[in-house]
Amino acid sequence: MKPSRIGVVGPGLIWKNAHRPALEELGMPVELTAFSGSSERTRREVAETYPGVPCYSDYNELVESAEVDWVLVLTPIALNTPVAIAAMRAGKNVLLEKPMSRTLEEASELVRVADECGRQLYVLEQMAYSPALAAIRGVIDSGELGDLVMFDQTSHAILDATPEHHARGFGGTPWRIQPDFPLGTLFDGGHHTISFQSRLFGMPTHLFATGSSLRPTYGDYDHVLTTFEYSSNLRGVLSYSSYMGGERNYFYIRGTKGLLEVAGQRIIVQPYEGSAREVAVQAENLHVAMWRELLTAISNGTEPSYLKEMALGDMSILFAIDRSLKQEARERI
């Protein structure tokens, strides 16, 4: 079978730091047939790296190209929706970096247009392909923890533009420093945490959030504390911050029969009666794992683990957190 022909819109940091290295590790099993970059520097870099491959200043030229089957959208969040919709209406399938859009209405529109046009829309959320996720889900499904009662997670880090904390350059991007989307870094980097939780526990029914702004940049909130309610007896707590340091992060899942602890790269199961055991988890670059499954799905015509409807559900959670913060009220999702 011929390799998929992919056009890349926005070959910036996330392309250089994550997607290109992952594809190269897999042997570059796709054909890169076009690029679109808004800056002259980007177009010059593409010309040097991929001589002979066109790089357009206008993404509309790329999505209309007969040499492109899939459009990989790696733009700032504000451009995700217009680029992806233009691509699908031009008959292209879309690989879209998370989060899907700036508003829930735009996210719903993306799903609607994909269905209307009969196009594939794959949202790139690498945490959905994590071996740790599969391992934890296996423990939960086995009944070893009993009925789930609660989880509590602290996910803190420092993200700014300094060399110590810029996270391979992502902390220095202007659209993150002065964002035009809600919540601040929870909406962007925190998407990974929300997605991981929803793959484990399903969609919450209600939530309540409080937050603090601790600096004038990086969005509305630097710390958000959220409690989640589920249709079962499960309740959860998440403390998320990209301002407070990343030391002593933890994730506990507690059931009627035992406790599961995620301690760094280790997963430990502690029955309330009996000895603790460690769950073996295969270490793997999550972008490599994601691309391997996505390319298999593309080749075989199957669905990947993370569907566009799941991505829309994760967006619903994030916007419910935003509503709860603004209204100081418990919100239904």
C-alpha positions in Angstrom: 0.0 0.0 0.0 1.3 3.5 -0.8 2.2 5.6 2.2 -0.3 8.3 3.2 0.3 11.7 1.7 0.3 14.3 4.4 0.4 18.0 4.3 1.6 19.8 7.4 0.0 23.2 8.4 2.1 24.9 11.0 5.5 23.0 11.1 6.7 24.8 14.2 7.7 23.6 17.7 5.3 20.7 18.1 6.3 19.4 14.7 10.0 19.7 15.4 9.9 18.5 19.0 7.3 15.7 18.9 5.7 14.7 15.6 8.6 14.7 13.2 10.9 12.8 15.6 8.1 10.2 16.3 7.6 9.7 12.5 11.3 9.4 12.0 11.6 6.8 14.7 9.0 4.8 12.9 11.0 5.1 9.7 9.0 8.0 8.3 6.2 5.7 6.9 4.3 8.7 5.4 5.0 10.9 2.4 5.2 14.6 3.3 3.9 16.3 0.2 3.2 19.9 1.3 3.7 22.3 4.1 2.1 25.6 5.0 3.9 28.2 7.2 2.9 31.7 8.1 6.4 33.0 8.6 9.2 33.4 6.1 11.6 31.7 8.5 9.4 28.6 8.7 9.1 28.4 4.9 12.9 28.8 4.6 13.5 26.0 7.1 11.1 23.7 5.2 12.8 24.5 1.9 16.2 23.6 3.5 14.9 20.4 5.2 12.6 19.1 2.4 13.9 20.5 -0.9 11.4 20.2 -3.6 8.4 20.0 -1.3 6.1 23.0 -1.7 5.6 25.2 1.4 2.6 27.6 1.0 2.1 30.9 2.9 -1.7 30.3 2.6 -3.0 27.1 4.1 -5.9 27.1 1.6 -3.5 26.3 -1.1 -2.3 23.2 0.8 -5.8 21.9 1.6 -6.8 22.2 -2.1 -3.7 20.4 -3.3 -4.3 17.1 -5.2 -1.1 15.8 -3.7 -2.5 15.8 -0.1 -4.8 13.1 1.4 -4.4 14.0 5.1 -3.9 17.5 6.6 -1.9 17.6 9.8 -3.0 20.7 11.7 -0.4 22.0 14.2 -1.5 25.7 14.4 -2.1 27.9 17.4 -5.5 26.9 18.9 -7.3 29.8 17.4 -6.6 28.5 13.8 -7.5 24.8 14.5 -11.2 25.1 13.5 -10.9 27.2 10.3 -8.0 25.1 9.0 -9.5 21.7 9.8 -13.0 22.7 8.4 -11.4 24.0 5.2 -9.5 20.7 4.8 -12.5 18.5 5.4 -14.7 20.6 3.0 -11.9 20.1 0.4 -12.2 16.4 0.8 -9.2 15.8 3.0 -8.9 13.8 6.2 -7.5 15.7 9.2 -5.0 15.0 12.0 -5.6 17.8 14.5 -3.4 18.7 17.5 -5.3 19.0 20.8 -7.2 20.9 22.1 -9.7 20.9 19.2 -10.7 24.6 19.4 -11.2 27.7 21.5 -14.9 27.1 22.1 -17.2 24.2 22.6 -19.3 25.4 19.7 -16.3 25.2 17.4 -15.4 21.7 18.7 -19.0 20.5 18.0 -18.9 22.1 14.6 -15.7 20.2 13.8 -17.3 16.9 14.7 -20.5 17.8 12.7 -18.5 18.8 9.6 -16.4 15.6 9.7 -19.6 13.5 9.8 -21.3 15.7 7.1 -18.3 15.4 4.8 -17.6 11.8 5.5 -14.0 12.6 6.5 -11.8 11.2 9.3 -10.9 13.6 12.1 -8.2 12.3 14.4 -7.4 14.5 17.4 -3.8 14.1 18.5 -3.8 13.3 22.3 -0.8 11.1 23.1 -2.0 10.3 26.6 -4.8 8.2 25.2 -2.1 5.8 23.8 -0.1 5.6 27.0 1.0 2.1 28.1 0.4 3.3 31.7 -3.2 4.1 30.9 -3.7 0.6 29.5 -2.0 -0.9 32.6 -4.1 1.1 35.1 -7.3 0.4 33.1 -6.4 -3.3 33.3 -6.2 -3.2 37.1 -9.5 -1.4 37.4 -11.2 -3.8 35.0 -9.9 -6.8 36.9 -11.8 -5.8 40.0 -8.6 -5.9 42.1 -9.5 -2.5 43.6 -13.1 -3.3 44.1 -15.7 -0.6 43.4 -13.9 2.7 42.8 -14.6 5.3 45.5 -12.2 8.2 44.8 -9.1 9.5 43.1 -6.9 12.3 44.0 -4.2 13.8 41.8 -1.8 16.7 42.0 -0.3 17.7 38.7 2.0 20.7 39.2 4.8 22.1 37.1 6.5 25.4 36.3 6.0 26.8 32.8 7.4 30.1 31.7 9.8 31.6 29.1 13.0 31.1 31.1 15.6 28.5 29.9 14.9 26.4 33.0 11.1 26.1 32.6 10.2 26.8 28.9 9.6 23.1 28.2 11.5 22.8 24.9 10.3 26.3 23.9 6.6 25.9 24.4 6.6 28.2 27.4 7.9 31.0 25.3 5.3 31.0 22.6 3.4 34.3 22.5 0.0 32.7 22.2 0.6 30.8 25.4 1.9 33.8 27.3 -1.1 36.0 26.3 -3.7 33.4 25.4 -7.0 34.0 23.6 -8.5 30.8 25.1 -10.0 30.1 28.5 -8.4 28.7 31.7 -4.8 29.3 30.8 -2.4 26.4 30.7 -5.1 23.9 32.0 -6.8 24.3 28.6 -3.6 23.5 26.7 -1.2 21.2 28.7 -3.9 20.2 31.2 -5.9 18.6 28.3 -3.5 15.7 28.7 -4.5 15.2 32.4 -8.2 15.5 31.7 -8.0 13.1 28.8 -6.1 10.5 30.9 -8.7 10.7 33.6 -11.7 10.4 31.3 -10.2 7.4 29.6 -9.9 5.8 33.0 -13.1 6.8 34.7 -15.5 7.9 31.9 -17.3 11.2 31.8 -18.1 13.0 35.1 -21.7 14.2 35.5 -20.9 17.3 37.6 -17.9 19.2 38.8 -16.9 22.2 41.0 -13.8 24.2 40.5 -11.9 27.0 42.3 -8.9 28.8 41.0 -6.2 31.4 41.5 -4.3 33.8 39.3 -0.8 34.2 40.5 0.9 36.1 37.6 -0.3 38.5 34.9 0.5 36.2 32.0 -0.3 32.6 30.9 -4.1 33.0 31.1 -6.8 33.4 33.7 -5.7 30.8 36.2 -2.3 29.5 37.5 -3.9 27.0 39.9 -7.2 25.2 39.5 -8.7 22.8 42.1 -11.5 20.7 40.7 -13.8 18.0 42.3 -15.5 15.6 40.0 -18.7 13.5 40.5 -19.6 10.4 38.5 -22.8 8.5 38.0 -21.4 5.8 40.3 -20.1 6.5 43.8 -16.8 7.7 42.4 -15.6 11.1 43.3 -12.3 12.7 42.3 -10.0 15.7 43.1 -7.5 17.3 40.7 -5.1 20.1 41.6 -3.5 21.5 38.5 -0.9 24.2 38.2 1.8 25.4 35.8 3.1 27.9 38.3 3.8 25.9 41.4 6.7 23.5 41.2 6.4 19.9 40.0 7.8 18.2 43.1 5.7 15.7 45.0 3.1 15.2 42.3 0.9 12.1 42.9 -2.1 10.1 41.7 -4.0 7.7 43.9 -7.1 5.7 42.9 -8.9 4.2 45.9 -11.5 1.4 45.8 -13.3 -0.8 48.2 -10.6 -3.5 48.1 -7.4 -1.6 47.5 -5.3 1.4 46.4 -3.5 2.1 43.2 -0.6 4.6 43.3 1.1 6.2 40.3 4.6 7.1 41.5 6.5 8.7 38.7 6.9 5.8 36.2 5.8 3.2 38.6 2.4 1.8 39.2 1.8 0.2 42.6 -1.2 -1.8 43.7 -1.8 -2.1 47.4 -4.7 -4.4 48.5 -6.2 -3.5 51.9 -5.4 -7.1 52.8 -2.2 -8.6 51.4 1.0 -7.4 49.9 1.7 -4.6 47.4 2.7 -5.4 43.9 4.2 -3.4 41.1 2.6 -3.4 37.7 5.0 -3.7 34.8 4.7 -0.9 32.2 6.5 -0.8 28.9 8.4 2.5 28.6 7.7 4.2 25.2 7.7 7.6 23.7 4.0 8.4 23.7 4.1 10.2 20.4 5.6 7.2 18.8 2.9 5.0 20.3 0.2 7.4 19.1 1.5 7.6 15.6 2.0 3.8 15.3 -1.7 3.3 16.1 -2.9 6.2 14.0 -1.0 4.9 10.9 -2.4 1.4 11.5 -5.9 2.9 11.6 -5.3 4.9 8.5 -3.9 1.9 6.6 -6.6 -0.6 7.8 -9.5 1.7 7.8 -10.1 1.2 11.5 -10.8 3.6 14.4 -7.9 4.7 16.7 -8.2 4.5 20.5 -9.0 8.2 20.8 -12.1 9.2 18.8 -13.2 12.7 17.9 -16.3 12.2 20.1 -13.9 11.5 23.1 -12.0 14.7 22.3 -15.3 16.6 22.3 -16.1 15.1 25.7 -12.8 16.2 27.1 -13.5 19.7 25.8 -16.9 19.6 27.5 -15.1 18.9 30.8 -12.7 21.8 30.3 -15.5 24.2 29.5 -17.5 23.0 32.5 -14.5 23.8 34.7 -14.3 27.3 33.1 -18.1 27.9 33.8 -17.7 26.7 37.4 -14.8 29.0 38.0 -16.6 32.0 36.6 -20.0 31.3 38.2 -18.6 29.9 41.5 -21.1 27.0 41.1 -21.3 23.3 40.7 -21.7 22.6 37.0 -23.4 19.8 35.1 -21.4 18.5 32.1 
